[in-house]
């Protein structure tokens, strides 16, 4: 996101409290260079949501944002608006040395930016490499790239690896740690061998490849189409098995595909899904010649010009289930659908809890039993849920939760924010 006039995507931070008492959240914007960071502290009531426009804290072209919460637990996400579309993503819980993306593109009409943020007091030095259909690309200017302390750097991927159908990214910090997020802006151009797309998509990177992924935010509502990018960053070939689970207790026959070493492929996940259906995707790395290298999986969806929600949306999958997930609601003219996937071997019961602006829980959606390998969906519109509400998924077993927002303001998909400690012995 940006917070200066004329920036490509205005950014807002969303703080959703799951504490029983009032908490404080300090939002610090780091502009980099010699300009000092600027902070603003807000109070957030118990089980309430507060929004902070980054521009209200500091107007700057490359805002690196840190949110520190005290007094109780909260989830933090951010929303960007640009290209007549919206995008939402959870914020990173920590900086790290490695980050990965799998579902990008730089076809004609696309701008792709890789944002690298160093929130610490020492510079970071990173190497960036790309997997494309044409092979591995490692531009010289991205080897030993310095990300200055308390600064964010945006890399114009579309200029460095132009006109590529598939672009996966690996970021490795030689020194220091960074946070990596990617945005893609589509201007509606019809490129060769690709559909016309318009809007903005946002993805927080994965910290590591793994063998199991869940993407609980697919939909064919209003003409939605989606593919998943599957990237293999290892030097050994792998196979991927992609399963689509529908919200009517049905699963489609899994699709298997080879993923050569240091390459990226794309799998259509919506072509067999009936119109107006919500679904989740599960992806598994399978053994090839005794090896099963881990993979990275990311969804990219789009809605055509003739739909009511012309837009694009993207999100990296999540590899780890939890018993509680928090959903951040954008301040936009969209309806939300929460999808809950049970990846385990035992049935679980999941409940959607919605907190009123006063922090109290109204009558939420009835609890739903979810069989192993199945999904349940909750329509926020049907529950009469407005904006600035804290929405929480709670289950008696491990699940994965995601959300799709779709409406006149655009489309956004994201995994909900997990609370991995919830339900564990103290």
Backbone torsions as a table, in degrees:
resi	resn	phi	psi	omega
1	UNK	NA	167.3	176.8
2	UNK	-130.9	164.9	179.4
3	UNK	-136.6	16.4	178.6
4	UNK	-107.8	156.4	177.7
5	UNK	-57.0	134.3	178.8
6	UNK	80.0	7.2	178.4
7	UNK	-68.7	162.8	-173.3
8	UNK	-74.8	-22.1	-178.2
9	UNK	-161.0	112.1	178.9
10	UNK	-66.8	137.1	-170.9
11	UNK	-116.2	138.9	176.7
12	UNK	-132.7	135.6	177.1
13	UNK	-93.4	137.3	-178.7
14	UNK	-118.7	118.6	178.6
15	UNK	-108.7	119.0	-178.2
16	UNK	-115.2	112.6	-176.8
17	UNK	-81.8	136.5	169.5
18	UNK	-116.7	18.4	179.2
19	UNK	-88.0	157.1	179.7
20	UNK	-87.8	-6.3	178.1
21	UNK	-132.6	170.0	179.9
22	UNK	-63.2	141.0	177.4
23	UNK	-122.4	169.9	175.7
24	UNK	-119.3	142.1	176.8
25	UNK	-130.2	123.2	178.9
26	UNK	-103.9	119.1	179.9
27	UNK	-101.3	117.7	-179.8
28	UNK	-114.0	127.0	178.2
29	UNK	-106.4	123.7	-178.7
30	UNK	-106.1	110.8	-177.6
31	UNK	-85.4	-11.9	-178.8
32	UNK	81.2	176.0	-180.0
33	UNK	64.7	-147.0	-177.8
34	UNK	-86.8	-7.4	-179.1
35	UNK	-75.3	134.1	-175.9
36	UNK	-76.1	147.0	173.1
37	UNK	-62.3	154.2	178.3
38	UNK	-125.3	135.3	-177.1
39	UNK	-120.9	152.9	173.9
40	UNK	-141.8	129.8	180.0
41	UNK	-106.6	133.1	179.0
42	UNK	-122.4	155.9	173.2
43	UNK	-99.7	138.6	179.9
44	UNK	-125.1	120.7	-179.7
45	UNK	-66.9	163.1	179.6
46	UNK	-55.9	127.0	177.6
47	UNK	56.1	35.7	177.4
48	UNK	-120.7	166.8	-179.0
49	UNK	-118.7	138.1	174.6
50	UNK	-128.8	147.2	-178.3
51	UNK	-120.1	139.1	178.1
52	UNK	-129.7	115.7	174.0
53	UNK	-71.4	128.5	-177.5
54	UNK	-59.8	-36.4	179.8
55	UNK	-63.0	-25.6	178.0
56	UNK	-73.5	-19.9	176.0
57	UNK	-89.5	-48.7	179.1
58	UNK	-162.1	129.3	175.7
59	UNK	-86.9	116.6	-179.4
60	UNK	-156.7	152.3	-174.2
61	UNK	-71.3	-35.1	-176.1
62	UNK	-125.7	73.2	-176.5
63	UNK	-77.0	120.9	166.2
64	UNK	-94.5	126.8	-170.2
65	UNK	-118.7	131.3	174.2
66	UNK	-121.4	132.8	177.2
67	UNK	-118.4	124.3	179.0
68	UNK	-116.4	125.7	-175.7
69	UNK	-109.0	135.5	176.5
70	UNK	-133.0	148.9	176.3
71	UNK	96.5	-3.1	-179.5
72	UNK	159.9	178.3	-176.8
73	UNK	-86.2	146.9	173.7
74	UNK	-153.3	156.3	169.5
75	UNK	-103.6	150.8	-179.6
76	UNK	-129.0	129.4	176.0
77	UNK	-133.4	173.2	173.2
78	UNK	-139.2	156.1	-176.4
79	UNK	-125.5	136.3	173.4
80	UNK	-122.6	147.7	177.7
81	UNK	-128.6	128.1	179.7
82	UNK	-176.0	160.9	-179.9
83	UNK	54.6	35.5	179.7
84	UNK	58.2	36.9	-176.7
85	UNK	-150.6	169.2	175.3
86	UNK	-124.5	160.3	172.5
87	UNK	-149.0	142.4	178.3
88	UNK	-131.6	147.9	177.8
89	UNK	-153.2	146.1	169.1
90	UNK	-62.7	149.6	173.4
91	UNK	-81.8	155.3	-179.8
92	UNK	-68.7	141.5	176.7
93	UNK	-81.7	-21.3	-179.7
94	UNK	-158.5	160.3	169.1
95	UNK	-85.3	159.0	-178.5
96	UNK	-152.9	175.6	-178.5
97	UNK	-84.6	-25.9	-174.1
98	UNK	-129.6	140.7	177.9
99	UNK	-143.1	148.9	-175.1
100	UNK	-140.2	146.2	175.0
101	UNK	-135.8	154.0	-175.1
102	UNK	-132.8	-19.4	-166.9
103	UNK	-112.9	28.9	-175.7
104	UNK	-90.2	170.7	177.5
105	UNK	-151.8	155.4	173.9
106	UNK	-133.3	33.4	177.7
107	UNK	-62.9	165.1	-178.2
108	UNK	-53.5	135.4	-178.4
109	UNK	92.0	5.5	-177.6
110	UNK	-118.0	135.1	167.1
111	UNK	-112.6	127.2	179.5
112	UNK	-123.4	126.4	-179.5
113	UNK	-119.6	130.1	172.3
114	UNK	-100.2	115.1	-179.0
115	UNK	-97.3	125.6	179.5
116	UNK	-118.1	123.3	-173.6
117	UNK	-123.0	125.8	174.7
118	UNK	-111.9	103.8	-177.0
119	UNK	-87.2	4.5	-171.8
120	UNK	-99.2	179.0	-174.6
121	UNK	-86.8	1.2	177.4
122	UNK	-125.0	149.8	178.0
123	UNK	-64.5	150.6	171.5
124	UNK	-108.8	148.5	176.4
125	UNK	-123.0	122.5	-172.6
126	UNK	-125.3	157.0	169.9
127	UNK	-116.5	134.8	-179.8
128	UNK	-121.4	129.6	176.3
129	UNK	-129.1	156.5	-176.4
130	UNK	-125.4	137.9	168.7
131	UNK	-103.1	124.4	178.9
132	UNK	-130.1	172.6	176.9
133	UNK	-62.4	-24.1	179.1
134	UNK	-89.4	1.2	179.4
135	UNK	119.3	-168.3	-178.5
136	UNK	-84.3	134.5	176.2
137	UNK	-126.1	130.9	-179.7
138	UNK	-131.1	79.9	-178.0
139	UNK	-55.2	136.4	-176.8
140	UNK	-56.4	-38.4	-175.6
141	UNK	-70.2	-10.5	178.6
142	UNK	-106.5	9.6	173.8
143	UNK	-101.7	119.6	-173.7
144	UNK	74.2	29.7	178.6
145	UNK	-69.1	129.3	179.8
146	UNK	-89.7	125.4	170.9
147	UNK	-105.6	105.5	-173.6
148	UNK	-61.8	153.1	179.2
149	UNK	-55.1	140.9	178.2
150	UNK	50.9	42.2	-177.9
151	UNK	-140.1	157.8	172.3
152	UNK	-119.7	138.0	178.7
153	UNK	-120.5	131.7	175.9
154	UNK	-105.2	123.5	-179.7
155	UNK	-98.2	121.0	178.5
156	UNK	-78.8	89.2	-175.4
157	UNK	-60.7	-33.8	-177.6
158	UNK	-64.3	-23.4	176.8
159	UNK	-84.0	-27.3	-173.9
160	UNK	-92.2	-34.0	175.6
161	UNK	-131.6	70.9	-172.6
162	UNK	-74.4	155.1	171.4
163	UNK	55.6	45.9	177.2
164	UNK	-111.7	129.5	178.4
165	UNK	-63.8	-41.2	-177.0
166	UNK	-126.2	132.1	177.9
167	UNK	-138.1	112.6	170.6
168	UNK	-104.1	152.6	-172.5
169	UNK	-130.2	138.8	170.4
170	UNK	-122.3	130.1	176.5
171	UNK	-118.7	126.0	177.7
172	UNK	-130.2	126.7	179.3
173	UNK	-90.5	117.8	173.8
174	UNK	-66.4	-44.0	176.4
175	UNK	-133.5	147.1	179.2
176	UNK	78.8	-172.1	178.3
177	UNK	-138.9	150.9	-179.3
178	UNK	-138.1	171.1	166.8
179	UNK	-114.5	137.7	-177.2
180	UNK	-125.3	130.1	176.2
181	UNK	-138.5	151.2	-178.3
182	UNK	-125.7	138.2	172.9
183	UNK	-121.2	147.3	175.9
184	UNK	-131.1	130.8	178.1
185	UNK	-116.9	126.6	-179.1
186	UNK	-112.4	132.8	-173.8
187	UNK	-100.9	8.4	178.1
188	UNK	91.1	-1.0	177.4
189	UNK	-64.3	145.0	174.4
190	UNK	-96.8	102.6	-179.8
191	UNK	-81.6	171.2	176.0
192	UNK	-69.6	136.0	175.0
193	UNK	58.3	29.7	176.7
194	UNK	-154.1	153.1	-179.4
195	UNK	-76.5	160.2	171.5
196	UNK	-73.6	133.4	-179.8
197	UNK	-138.2	146.9	179.0
198	UNK	-140.1	132.7	176.8
199	UNK	137.9	-167.1	-177.8
200	UNK	-128.7	138.9	179.0
201	UNK	-127.6	147.7	-173.4
202	UNK	-138.1	133.1	178.9
203	UNK	-138.6	128.6	167.6
204	UNK	-82.8	136.2	-176.1
205	UNK	-68.1	161.1	172.6
206	UNK	-87.4	148.2	-178.7
207	UNK	-80.1	-23.1	-178.2
208	UNK	-163.9	149.9	168.4
209	UNK	-64.7	152.7	176.6
210	UNK	-149.7	176.3	-173.1
211	UNK	-95.9	-11.4	-177.7
212	UNK	-135.2	131.4	-179.6
213	UNK	-134.1	147.6	172.6
214	UNK	-127.3	138.1	178.8
215	UNK	-131.5	86.2	-173.0
216	UNK	-91.6	57.4	-177.4
217	UNK	-152.7	31.0	177.8
218	UNK	-88.9	150.1	175.0
219	UNK	-157.8	145.9	171.1
220	UNK	-106.8	13.7	174.2
221	UNK	-56.9	139.2	173.6
222	UNK	57.4	31.6	175.0
223	UNK	84.0	19.9	-178.3
224	UNK	-64.9	138.4	176.9
225	UNK	-127.2	144.1	-178.4
226	UNK	-147.4	147.7	171.5
227	UNK	-131.2	154.8	173.3
228	UNK	-112.7	133.6	171.3
229	UNK	-87.2	134.9	179.9
230	UNK	-122.5	116.2	-174.9
231	UNK	-113.2	134.9	176.2
232	UNK	-115.2	105.1	-176.9
233	UNK	-89.6	-1.0	-177.6
234	UNK	-87.4	171.8	179.1
235	UNK	-92.3	11.2	179.9
236	UNK	-124.2	138.7	-179.6
237	UNK	-64.4	153.4	178.4
238	UNK	-139.6	168.1	170.2
239	UNK	-119.4	150.9	174.5
240	UNK	-124.0	140.0	172.3
241	UNK	-113.8	121.4	-175.9
242	UNK	-112.2	122.8	-178.9
243	UNK	-117.6	135.5	177.3
244	UNK	-109.7	124.0	-178.2
245	UNK	-111.5	119.6	-176.7
246	UNK	-87.4	160.6	-178.6
247	UNK	-81.5	7.6	176.0
248	UNK	-108.4	29.1	178.6
249	UNK	65.4	25.6	176.1
250	UNK	-117.0	151.1	174.4
251	UNK	-124.6	140.1	176.8
252	UNK	-84.9	155.0	178.5
253	UNK	-57.4	126.8	-178.6
254	UNK	-60.1	152.1	177.2
255	UNK	-110.8	131.0	177.6
256	UNK	-109.4	144.1	-179.6
257	UNK	-149.1	148.2	175.8
258	UNK	-81.2	140.8	175.8
259	UNK	-124.1	97.1	-177.6
260	UNK	-59.6	162.7	178.4
261	UNK	-58.7	137.8	177.6
262	UNK	49.2	55.6	-179.7
263	UNK	-147.8	171.3	178.7
264	UNK	-135.6	139.3	176.8
265	UNK	-126.2	169.6	178.8
266	UNK	-128.0	136.2	-179.2
267	UNK	-124.1	125.9	177.4
268	UNK	-74.4	122.0	-178.8
269	UNK	-108.3	-5.9	-176.0
270	UNK	-110.2	-6.3	-172.8
271	UNK	-66.6	-24.8	179.9
272	UNK	-105.3	6.1	-178.3
273	UNK	-91.4	129.5	179.1
274	UNK	-60.8	151.0	176.9
275	UNK	-57.5	146.4	176.8
276	UNK	71.3	27.3	-176.2
277	UNK	-116.8	136.0	172.1
278	UNK	-93.0	149.0	-175.9
279	UNK	-155.3	164.3	172.9
280	UNK	-121.0	155.5	178.3
281	UNK	-118.2	135.4	172.1
282	UNK	-118.6	136.4	-179.3
283	UNK	-131.3	136.5	-176.2
284	UNK	-130.7	134.2	171.3
285	UNK	-78.1	131.5	-178.2
286	UNK	-116.4	156.6	-173.9
287	UNK	-70.9	137.6	172.0
288	UNK	-128.0	117.0	178.7
289	UNK	51.2	44.5	176.7
290	UNK	83.6	0.3	-179.7
291	UNK	-121.8	146.5	176.3
292	UNK	-136.4	72.5	-179.7
293	UNK	-60.1	140.8	177.2
294	UNK	-68.7	158.9	-174.3
295	UNK	-128.3	172.4	170.8
296	UNK	-124.1	135.6	-174.5
297	UNK	-128.9	133.3	-177.5
298	UNK	-143.1	137.5	179.5
299	UNK	-96.8	140.0	170.1
300	UNK	-127.0	119.4	179.2
301	UNK	-118.5	157.1	178.4
302	UNK	-150.6	156.2	-177.9
303	UNK	-125.8	130.7	-170.6
304	UNK	-73.3	169.1	-179.0
305	UNK	-57.8	-33.9	-176.5
306	UNK	-79.3	-5.7	178.1
307	UNK	-79.4	170.4	176.7
308	UNK	-81.4	-7.7	-174.4
309	UNK	-133.6	51.4	179.4
310	UNK	-51.0	116.7	-171.1
311	UNK	-172.0	173.1	169.0
312	UNK	-132.8	161.0	179.2
313	UNK	-157.6	147.5	179.0
314	UNK	-148.5	157.8	174.2
315	UNK	-167.3	140.6	171.9
316	UNK	-74.7	145.8	178.4
317	UNK	-67.6	173.0	178.0
318	UNK	-117.3	134.8	-176.2
319	UNK	-94.0	-7.3	-167.8
320	UNK	-131.6	126.9	178.2
321	UNK	-82.0	168.7	177.8
322	UNK	-154.4	171.7	-179.7
323	UNK	-98.7	-11.8	176.3
324	UNK	-138.1	136.6	180.0
325	UNK	-136.1	139.9	-178.9
326	UNK	-111.7	133.6	-177.5
327	UNK	-106.3	124.5	175.9
328	UNK	-91.3	131.7	-177.7
329	UNK	-100.9	127.6	176.3
330	UNK	-75.0	155.6	176.4
331	UNK	-92.7	77.7	-174.5
332	UNK	-155.0	163.0	-179.3
333	UNK	-79.6	76.1	179.8
334	UNK	-141.3	154.7	171.5
335	UNK	-104.4	147.7	-177.1
336	UNK	-115.5	145.1	172.2
337	UNK	-127.8	122.6	178.6
338	UNK	-95.0	127.4	179.1
339	UNK	-112.3	129.2	-178.9
340	UNK	-118.5	122.3	-178.7
341	UNK	-107.7	133.7	173.3
342	UNK	-98.6	103.0	-177.4
343	UNK	-87.6	-0.5	-173.0
344	UNK	-89.2	-164.8	-177.5
345	UNK	-109.6	-0.5	178.1
346	UNK	-123.6	150.1	177.0
347	UNK	-64.8	147.0	176.8
348	UNK	-129.8	161.5	174.5
349	UNK	-116.0	127.7	-177.9
350	UNK	-119.7	145.9	-178.9
351	UNK	-132.6	141.1	174.4
352	UNK	-102.3	118.7	179.9
353	UNK	-107.6	131.0	-178.4
354	UNK	-121.7	123.3	-177.8
355	UNK	-98.1	132.1	176.8
356	UNK	-69.3	164.7	178.2
357	UNK	-56.3	-22.5	177.5
358	UNK	-85.1	2.8	177.3
359	UNK	91.5	-6.6	-179.6
360	UNK	-87.3	157.6	-178.0
361	UNK	-93.4	119.9	174.2
362	UNK	-82.2	-176.9	174.5
363	UNK	-65.2	111.7	-178.3
364	UNK	-93.3	-175.6	179.9
365	UNK	-64.9	144.2	177.6
366	UNK	-60.1	147.2	177.2
367	UNK	-62.3	146.1	-175.4
368	UNK	-126.2	133.6	173.3
369	UNK	-83.9	131.5	-178.5
370	UNK	-121.2	119.2	179.8
371	UNK	-71.9	159.6	179.1
372	UNK	-55.5	133.8	178.8
373	UNK	75.5	9.9	-178.8
374	UNK	-113.9	172.3	179.5
375	UNK	-128.2	159.0	168.8
376	UNK	-129.2	148.7	179.4
377	UNK	-124.4	148.2	177.6
378	UNK	-126.3	122.6	177.9
379	UNK	-89.1	116.1	-179.8
380	UNK	-67.6	-34.3	179.9
381	UNK	-64.5	-40.7	-178.3
382	UNK	-67.9	-20.9	177.0
383	UNK	-89.8	-1.2	179.9
384	UNK	70.6	31.3	-177.1
385	UNK	-83.8	121.7	176.7
386	UNK	-90.8	-169.1	-179.8
387	UNK	-80.3	168.1	179.6
388	UNK	56.8	47.0	172.5
389	UNK	-120.7	147.3	173.0
390	UNK	-92.3	123.7	-177.3
391	UNK	-118.2	126.8	-174.4
392	UNK	-130.4	133.5	171.6
393	UNK	-99.1	126.6	178.4
394	UNK	-126.0	133.8	-179.5
395	UNK	-133.8	158.3	178.0
396	UNK	-90.2	8.5	174.4
397	UNK	-152.2	175.1	-177.1
398	UNK	-71.1	130.4	178.0
399	UNK	-138.5	171.7	172.3
400	UNK	-125.0	130.7	-176.3
401	UNK	-122.7	140.6	176.0
402	UNK	-142.5	174.2	-175.7
403	UNK	-143.9	144.5	173.6
404	UNK	-119.3	126.6	174.4
405	UNK	-109.3	128.1	-175.1
406	UNK	-143.7	131.2	179.1
407	UNK	177.0	-165.8	-177.0
408	UNK	-62.4	-27.4	-178.4
409	UNK	-80.6	-11.2	-180.0
410	UNK	132.3	-161.0	-178.5
411	UNK	-136.2	141.3	173.1
412	UNK	-141.4	142.8	173.4
413	UNK	-128.4	147.9	179.1
414	UNK	-164.9	151.7	165.1
415	UNK	-72.0	143.0	173.0
416	UNK	-67.7	171.4	-177.6
417	UNK	-90.3	119.6	-175.5
418	UNK	-83.3	148.9	170.3
419	UNK	-114.7	94.3	-172.2
420	UNK	-70.8	-20.0	-178.7
421	UNK	-86.4	-13.4	-175.2
422	UNK	-65.3	132.9	176.9
423	UNK	85.9	-5.0	178.6
424	UNK	-88.2	154.6	177.6
425	UNK	-60.1	140.3	179.6
426	UNK	-78.1	NA	NA
